[in-house]
Amino acid sequence: MTLPEALTERYGSRIRTSETFGDVTADVAAGDWIGVLEAARDAGYAFLDWLTGVDDAPDGFHVVAHLYDPAARARLLVRTHVPLGDPRLPTATGVFRGANWHERETFEMFGVVFEGHPNLVPLLLPEGFEGFPLRKDFVLAARVAKAWPGAKEPGESDRGGAPSRRKTLPPGVPADWGRDG
């Protein structure tokens, strides 16, 4: 029996599996997160490649774990969804020790709380940093302090210095095309 068949048999309608280009994806309910990770590990997916969050605004976040079976050279993507208002999941550190660092990063960057994590503290950002920088609603300070460079044509400026470059039409476009007259 294949892993997707075994998972479907065990979890029924609470899990959806799909296969794309030979890689299996399992979408699971948050309550089944640890059980599916354990079942995958026991089926040979012994290597946690990475775990992260994906902002699925405005509904919440997907937490995604990428597992690898070295004997079969097979990959498995396990996904679950947590709501924006209370993004919580049980920690996977008891299943994969390597989840420790990944969960800390996901907590710090997205605000997903991994309950039962042995040391869920900031990992990368400076002390006192406020907010979750990989959320879509996070305002980048650099964009507030300085306008995005693509907002103006090259040579244009608010300072009134250099003149604007001449607008040219692409080759083959008539000179009066698109003008109001």
C-alpha atoms as a printed R data frame, in Angstrom:
    type eleno elety resid chain resno       x      y       z
1   ATOM     1    CA   MET     A     1   0.000  0.000   0.000
2   ATOM     2    CA   THR     A     2   1.361  3.447  -0.907
3   ATOM     3    CA   LEU     A     3   1.651  6.203   1.665
4   ATOM     4    CA   PRO     A     4  -1.205  8.278   0.141
5   ATOM     5    CA   GLU     A     5  -3.463  5.193   0.258
6   ATOM     6    CA   ALA     A     6  -2.475  4.464   3.861
7   ATOM     7    CA   LEU     A     7  -3.105  8.076   4.894
8   ATOM     8    CA   THR     A     8  -6.473  8.158   3.146
9   ATOM     9    CA   GLU     A     9  -7.446  4.878   4.803
10  ATOM    10    CA   ARG     A    10  -6.439  6.171   8.239
11  ATOM    11    CA   TYR     A    11  -7.737  9.767   8.033
12  ATOM    12    CA   GLY     A    12 -10.576  9.477   5.514
13  ATOM    13    CA   SER     A    13 -12.055 12.781   4.365
14  ATOM    14    CA   ARG     A    14  -9.844 14.770   6.782
15  ATOM    15    CA   ILE     A    15  -6.926 14.399   4.361
16  ATOM    16    CA   ARG     A    16  -6.555 15.074   0.665
17  ATOM    17    CA   THR     A    17  -3.609 13.686  -1.239
18  ATOM    18    CA   SER     A    18  -2.514 14.562  -4.727
19  ATOM    19    CA   GLU     A    19   0.440 13.753  -6.926
20  ATOM    20    CA   THR     A    20   2.233 16.134  -9.250
21  ATOM    21    CA   PHE     A    21   5.277 15.076 -11.269
22  ATOM    22    CA   GLY     A    22   5.785 12.109  -8.946
23  ATOM    23    CA   ASP     A    23   5.747 14.161  -5.740
24  ATOM    24    CA   VAL     A    24   2.938 13.606  -3.232
25  ATOM    25    CA   THR     A    25   1.179 16.431  -1.386
26  ATOM    26    CA   ALA     A    26  -0.988 15.758   1.658
27  ATOM    27    CA   ASP     A    27  -3.369 18.486   2.836
28  ATOM    28    CA   VAL     A    28  -4.332 17.707   6.426
29  ATOM    29    CA   ALA     A    29  -6.476 19.180   9.176
30  ATOM    30    CA   ALA     A    30  -4.515 20.994  11.872
31  ATOM    31    CA   GLY     A    31  -5.617 18.400  14.424
32  ATOM    32    CA   ASP     A    32  -4.032 15.638  12.334
33  ATOM    33    CA   TRP     A    33  -0.726 17.478  11.724
34  ATOM    34    CA   ILE     A    34   1.412 15.460  14.147
35  ATOM    35    CA   GLY     A    35  -0.251 12.137  13.341
36  ATOM    36    CA   VAL     A    36   0.400 12.531   9.613
37  ATOM    37    CA   LEU     A    37   4.020 13.564  10.212
38  ATOM    38    CA   GLU     A    38   4.504 10.486  12.424
39  ATOM    39    CA   ALA     A    39   2.891  8.202   9.840
40  ATOM    40    CA   ALA     A    40   5.130  9.630   7.117
41  ATOM    41    CA   ARG     A    41   8.257  9.240   9.262
42  ATOM    42    CA   ASP     A    42   7.318  5.637  10.063
43  ATOM    43    CA   ALA     A    43   6.776  4.960   6.347
44  ATOM    44    CA   GLY     A    44  10.380  5.961   5.570
45  ATOM    45    CA   TYR     A    45  10.164  9.751   5.191
46  ATOM    46    CA   ALA     A    46  12.870 10.137   7.815
47  ATOM    47    CA   PHE     A    47  14.352 13.462   6.679
48  ATOM    48    CA   LEU     A    48  12.659 16.809   7.363
49  ATOM    49    CA   ASP     A    49  14.025 19.003   4.597
50  ATOM    50    CA   TRP     A    50  12.249 22.204   5.632
51  ATOM    51    CA   LEU     A    51   9.192 23.574   7.399
52  ATOM    52    CA   THR     A    52   7.773 27.047   6.904
53  ATOM    53    CA   GLY     A    53   4.687 29.210   6.747
54  ATOM    54    CA   VAL     A    54   2.879 30.674   3.770
55  ATOM    55    CA   ASP     A    55   0.674 33.735   4.244
56  ATOM    56    CA   ASP     A    56  -2.731 32.876   2.785
57  ATOM    57    CA   ALA     A    57  -4.257 36.317   3.365
58  ATOM    58    CA   PRO     A    58  -6.870 37.099   4.495
59  ATOM    59    CA   ASP     A    59  -7.738 33.643   5.869
60  ATOM    60    CA   GLY     A    60  -4.607 32.656   7.765
61  ATOM    61    CA   PHE     A    61  -1.495 30.643   7.076
62  ATOM    62    CA   HIS     A    62  -0.467 27.346   5.593
63  ATOM    63    CA   VAL     A    63   2.236 25.542   7.500
64  ATOM    64    CA   VAL     A    64   4.180 23.333   5.128
65  ATOM    65    CA   ALA     A    65   6.654 20.552   5.836
66  ATOM    66    CA   HIS     A    66   8.775 18.964   3.123
67  ATOM    67    CA   LEU     A    67   9.838 15.397   3.909
68  ATOM    68    CA   TYR     A    68  12.179 13.061   2.067
69  ATOM    69    CA   ASP     A    69  12.467  9.272   1.956
70  ATOM    70    CA   PRO     A    70  16.157  8.605   1.163
71  ATOM    71    CA   ALA     A    71  15.661  4.901   0.416
72  ATOM    72    CA   ALA     A    72  12.879  5.459  -2.115
73  ATOM    73    CA   ARG     A    73  14.147  8.892  -3.198
74  ATOM    74    CA   ALA     A    74  10.625 10.189  -2.731
75  ATOM    75    CA   ARG     A    75   9.389 13.574  -1.577
76  ATOM    76    CA   LEU     A    76   6.264 14.381   0.442
77  ATOM    77    CA   LEU     A    77   4.780 17.808   1.095
78  ATOM    78    CA   VAL     A    78   2.507 17.970   4.147
79  ATOM    79    CA   ARG     A    79   0.341 21.098   4.456
80  ATOM    80    CA   THR     A    80  -2.136 22.351   7.005
81  ATOM    81    CA   HIS     A    81  -4.007 25.583   7.562
82  ATOM    82    CA   VAL     A    82  -4.126 27.722  10.711
83  ATOM    83    CA   PRO     A    83  -6.428 30.739  11.114
84  ATOM    84    CA   LEU     A    84  -5.134 34.311  11.148
85  ATOM    85    CA   GLY     A    85  -6.772 35.103  14.489
86  ATOM    86    CA   ASP     A    86  -5.138 32.230  16.385
87  ATOM    87    CA   PRO     A    87  -2.315 30.625  14.360
88  ATOM    88    CA   ARG     A    88  -1.403 27.609  16.511
89  ATOM    89    CA   LEU     A    89  -0.134 24.104  15.836
90  ATOM    90    CA   PRO     A    90   1.426 21.449  18.027
91  ATOM    91    CA   THR     A    91   5.197 21.300  17.690
92  ATOM    92    CA   ALA     A    92   6.747 18.702  15.397
93  ATOM    93    CA   THR     A    93   9.994 18.610  17.384
94  ATOM    94    CA   GLY     A    94   8.968 15.298  18.948
95  ATOM    95    CA   VAL     A    95   8.671 13.770  15.471
96  ATOM    96    CA   PHE     A    96  11.619 15.471  13.760
97  ATOM    97    CA   ARG     A    97  14.301 17.086  15.939
98  ATOM    98    CA   GLY     A    98  15.255 19.272  12.988
99  ATOM    99    CA   ALA     A    99  11.869 21.009  13.180
100 ATOM   100    CA   ASN     A   100  13.175 23.041  16.125
101 ATOM   101    CA   TRP     A   101  14.970 25.718  14.104
102 ATOM   102    CA   HIS     A   102  12.302 25.807  11.353
103 ATOM   103    CA   GLU     A   103   9.470 26.304  13.844
104 ATOM   104    CA   ARG     A   104  11.358 29.093  15.595
105 ATOM   105    CA   GLU     A   105  11.861 30.851  12.273
106 ATOM   106    CA   THR     A   106   8.199 30.380  11.272
107 ATOM   107    CA   PHE     A   107   7.116 31.708  14.671
108 ATOM   108    CA   GLU     A   108   9.359 34.746  14.319
109 ATOM   109    CA   MET     A   109   8.540 35.568  10.693
110 ATOM   110    CA   PHE     A   110   4.804 34.702  10.580
111 ATOM   111    CA   GLY     A   111   3.638 34.568  14.214
112 ATOM   112    CA   VAL     A   112   2.581 30.903  14.115
113 ATOM   113    CA   VAL     A   113   2.786 29.502  17.652
114 ATOM   114    CA   PHE     A   114   4.014 25.907  17.949
115 ATOM   115    CA   GLU     A   115   2.557 24.654  21.210
116 ATOM   116    CA   GLY     A   116   4.886 22.494  23.260
117 ATOM   117    CA   HIS     A   117   8.017 23.729  21.497
118 ATOM   118    CA   PRO     A   118  10.994 23.439  23.867
119 ATOM   119    CA   ASN     A   119  12.408 26.925  23.155
120 ATOM   120    CA   LEU     A   120  10.102 29.059  21.012
121 ATOM   121    CA   VAL     A   121  12.111 32.291  21.116
122 ATOM   122    CA   PRO     A   122  13.229 34.680  18.357
123 ATOM   123    CA   LEU     A   123  16.041 33.372  16.203
124 ATOM   124    CA   LEU     A   124  17.061 35.862  13.510
125 ATOM   125    CA   LEU     A   125  15.671 39.344  14.142
126 ATOM   126    CA   PRO     A   126  17.231 41.928  16.459
127 ATOM   127    CA   GLU     A   127  16.023 42.080  20.062
128 ATOM   128    CA   GLY     A   128  12.918 44.207  20.437
129 ATOM   129    CA   PHE     A   129  11.790 43.815  16.801
130 ATOM   130    CA   GLU     A   130   8.030 44.196  16.529
131 ATOM   131    CA   GLY     A   131   5.848 42.497  13.940
132 ATOM   132    CA   PHE     A   132   6.140 39.546  11.602
133 ATOM   133    CA   PRO     A   133   8.112 40.534   8.484
134 ATOM   134    CA   LEU     A   134   6.956 37.750   6.147
135 ATOM   135    CA   ARG     A   135   3.265 38.497   6.598
136 ATOM   136    CA   LYS     A   136   1.669 40.235   3.661
137 ATOM   137    CA   ASP     A   137   0.269 42.964   5.918
138 ATOM   138    CA   PHE     A   138   3.729 43.899   7.289
139 ATOM   139    CA   VAL     A   139   4.764 47.386   6.156
140 ATOM   140    CA   LEU     A   140   8.406 47.566   5.119
141 ATOM   141    CA   ALA     A   141  10.080 50.538   6.805
142 ATOM   142    CA   ALA     A   142  12.270 51.164   3.769
143 ATOM   143    CA   ARG     A   143   9.190 51.779   1.613
144 ATOM   144    CA   VAL     A   144   7.857 54.321   4.101
145 ATOM   145    CA   ALA     A   145  11.179 56.185   4.366
146 ATOM   146    CA   LYS     A   146  12.017 56.101   0.664
147 ATOM   147    CA   ALA     A   147   9.689 55.680  -2.286
148 ATOM   148    CA   TRP     A   148   9.987 52.529  -4.357
149 ATOM   149    CA   PRO     A   149  12.465 53.275  -7.169
150 ATOM   150    CA   GLY     A   150  10.167 51.847  -9.829
151 ATOM   151    CA   ALA     A   151   7.516 54.471  -9.082
152 ATOM   152    CA   LYS     A   152   9.153 56.996 -11.421
153 ATOM   153    CA   GLU     A   153  10.718 56.957 -14.822
154 ATOM   154    CA   PRO     A   154  14.523 57.068 -14.851
155 ATOM   155    CA   GLY     A   155  15.702 60.675 -14.579
156 ATOM   156    CA   GLU     A   156  12.494 61.902 -12.905
157 ATOM   157    CA   SER     A   157  12.718 63.259  -9.413
158 ATOM   158    CA   ASP     A   158  10.714 65.283  -6.907
159 ATOM   159    CA   ARG     A   159  13.713 67.596  -6.469
160 ATOM   160    CA   GLY     A   160  13.280 69.305  -9.831
161 ATOM   161    CA   GLY     A   161  16.843 68.539 -10.910
162 ATOM   162    CA   ALA     A   162  17.330 66.652 -14.149
163 ATOM   163    CA   PRO     A   163  14.697 66.965 -16.871
164 ATOM   164    CA   SER     A   164  12.398 64.069 -17.625
165 ATOM   165    CA   ARG     A   165  13.553 61.798 -20.382
166 ATOM   166    CA   ARG     A   166  11.724 62.003 -23.655
167 ATOM   167    CA   LYS     A   167   8.925 59.459 -24.012
168 ATOM   168    CA   THR     A   168   9.380 57.352 -27.151
169 ATOM   169    CA   LEU     A   169   6.989 54.966 -28.803
170 ATOM   170    CA   PRO     A   170   7.944 51.410 -29.698
171 ATOM   171    CA   PRO     A   171   9.032 50.836 -33.316
172 ATOM   172    CA   GLY     A   172   6.143 50.592 -35.772
173 ATOM   173    CA   VAL     A   173   3.603 52.492 -33.657
174 ATOM   174    CA   PRO     A   174   2.112 55.530 -35.482
175 ATOM   175    CA   ALA     A   175   3.073 58.880 -33.935
176 ATOM   176    CA   ASP     A   176  -0.555 59.921 -33.319
177 ATOM   177    CA   TRP     A   177  -1.628 56.590 -31.830
178 ATOM   178    CA   GLY     A   178  -3.004 56.856 -28.313
179 ATOM   179    CA   ARG     A   179  -2.882 60.664 -28.182
180 ATOM   180    CA   ASP     A   180  -5.904 62.830 -27.509
181 ATOM   181    CA   GLY     A   181  -5.023 65.213 -30.290
